[in-house]
Amino acid sequence: MGRARDYLGTYRLVRLIRAGQTCQVWEAVSDLDNQRYALKALQPAYRDDRQEIAFLKHEFEVAKDFDHPNVIRVYEFNTDRQVPFLVLELGRGRNMKLIIRDQAEYYLHMLPKIIEGCAEGLMYFHKQGWIHCDIKPDNFLLSPNGDVKLIDFAIAQRQRSALAWMLTLKSRIQGTRSYMSPEQIRRQALDARSDIYSFGCSLFELVGGKPAFTGSTPTELLNKHLQAAVPVLSAVNNNVTPGFSDLVARMMAKDPKQRPQSMGEFLKEYAVVRVFRVLPKPPDDYEAHLKDTEETA
């Protein structure tokens, strides 16, 4: 493979980390500082798609000045040979969705730390004046030792007044159906409490091992967010304390006024509850798993 195909701009592509429908994510090394980065580049079929290019540009504009240990750093937006790409911090680990599906037993003993890291990152994001609009397990990276990075800001929106929302033309619903707040589904005014609802759905799945709501059709799933009773986390995992189960349930209240009103308020409540009645112990092969994970990261 020649140099042109090995590079995007001044970044040498080392390995493909993952490939999604619209984007590829590469590990790359910069010729300028010899540091490793993640490059998020559009797939060939989307390199002329104005909306997908706009999503990448928007992600850069949202996060270019962010600096927090629980939020992924975004350094650059560029185009090389008609390939638009973002340059990001190279986060260690896997997304939370994959870990819930494949490796949950290796992380259960770290969940109190993981939850706090997720919350700290989201609180910082809100304090910068943004609503994420797509909070879900897929958008948190977890390192082997439980460090967290909030990622993917493509559809984030500026926090605005209710009047400003009313004056904005309503666009199509954006987000992920399993985690969308009722007001997001209804295309109403959003604030940090919409992300808190989605974070509650994510915590339910992280601790309970399955999504809070499922449906046989997209419409059925959305209707459950709008109308179905909030499931009880402690009924899914009987090792969960009543206090934490109640906190997650309030995060998922249909009415935003009944939820914690900010991530700061959530963290204050979280500080005085325990997640588990008995903290799970790591599996017997945890140290070997940790070593294998670090060697392949």
GIGI-V65692 format. One record per backbone hydrogen bond with DSSP energy under -1.0 kcal/mol. CO is the residue of the C=O (numbers start at 1). NH is the residue of the N-H. E is the energy in kcal/mol with one decimal. If there is no record, write none. Layout:
# GIGI-V65692
((CO NH E) (CO NH E))
This chain:
# GIGI-V65692
((2 6 -1.3) (3 7 -1.0) (6 13 -3.5) (8 11 -2.2) (10 31 -2.8) (11 8 -2.3) (12 29 -2.3) (15 27 -2.9) (18 25 -2.8) (22 43 -3.1) (23 20 -3.4) (24 41 -2.6) (25 17 -2.7) (25 18 -1.5) (26 39 -2.8) (27 14 -3.1) (27 15 -1.3) (28 37 -2.9) (29 12 -3.1) (30 34 -1.8) (35 30 -2.5) (37 28 -2.7) (38 88 -3.3) (39 26 -2.9) (40 86 -2.3) (41 24 -3.3) (43 46 -2.3) (44 47 -1.1) (46 49 -1.4) (49 53 -2.4) (50 54 -2.4) (51 55 -2.0) (52 56 -1.8) (53 57 -2.4) (54 58 -2.8) (55 59 -2.4) (56 60 -1.9) (57 61 -2.5) (58 62 -2.7) (59 63 -1.9) (60 64 -1.8) (63 66 -1.7) (68 71 -1.9) (70 150 -2.5) (73 89 -2.6) (76 87 -2.6) (78 85 -2.9) (80 83 -1.4) (83 80 -1.8) (84 42 -1.7) (85 78 -2.5) (86 40 -2.2) (87 75 -3.0) (87 76 -1.3) (88 38 -2.7) (89 91 -1.1) (94 142 -3.1) (95 99 -1.7) (96 100 -2.7) (97 101 -1.8) (98 102 -2.6) (99 103 -2.0) (103 106 -1.9) (104 107 -1.9) (104 108 -1.3) (107 110 -1.9) (108 111 -1.4) (110 114 -2.5) (111 115 -3.0) (112 116 -1.7) (113 117 -2.3) (114 118 -2.5) (115 119 -2.4) (116 120 -2.6) (117 121 -2.2) (118 122 -2.2) (119 123 -2.6) (120 124 -2.2) (121 125 -2.1) (122 126 -2.4) (123 127 -2.3) (124 128 -1.1) (125 130 -1.4) (126 129 -2.2) (129 159 -2.6) (131 157 -2.5) (136 139 -1.9) (137 96 -1.1) (137 140 -1.5) (139 151 -2.4) (140 96 -2.5) (141 149 -1.8) (142 94 -1.6) (143 146 -2.2) (147 143 -2.6) (149 141 -2.9) (150 72 -2.6) (153 156 -1.3) (157 131 -3.0) (161 165 -2.0) (162 166 -2.2) (163 167 -1.7) (165 168 -1.2) (176 179 -2.4) (181 185 -2.2) (182 186 -2.1) (183 188 -3.0) (191 194 -2.1) (192 196 -1.8) (193 197 -1.9) (194 198 -1.9) (195 199 -2.7) (196 200 -2.3) (197 201 -2.2) (198 202 -2.0) (199 203 -2.7) (200 204 -2.3) (201 205 -1.9) (202 206 -2.6) (203 207 -2.7) (204 208 -2.7) (205 209 -2.0) (217 221 -2.1) (218 222 -2.4) (219 223 -2.4) (220 224 -1.5) (221 225 -1.4) (222 226 -1.6) (223 227 -2.6) (224 228 -1.2) (232 235 -1.0) (233 236 -1.1) (233 237 -2.2) (237 240 -1.9) (239 277 -3.9) (241 245 -2.4) (242 246 -2.5) (243 247 -1.9) (244 248 -2.4) (245 249 -2.0) (246 250 -2.3) (247 251 -1.8) (248 252 -1.3) (250 253 -1.4) (255 258 -2.1) (256 259 -1.3) (262 266 -2.0) (263 267 -2.5) (264 268 -1.8) (265 269 -2.1) (266 270 -3.1) (267 271 -1.8) (269 272 -1.3) (270 273 -1.3) (275 241 -2.0) (283 286 -1.9) (285 289 -2.5) (286 290 -3.0) (287 291 -2.3) (288 292 -2.4) (289 293 -2.8) (290 294 -2.4) (291 295 -2.0) (292 296 -1.4))
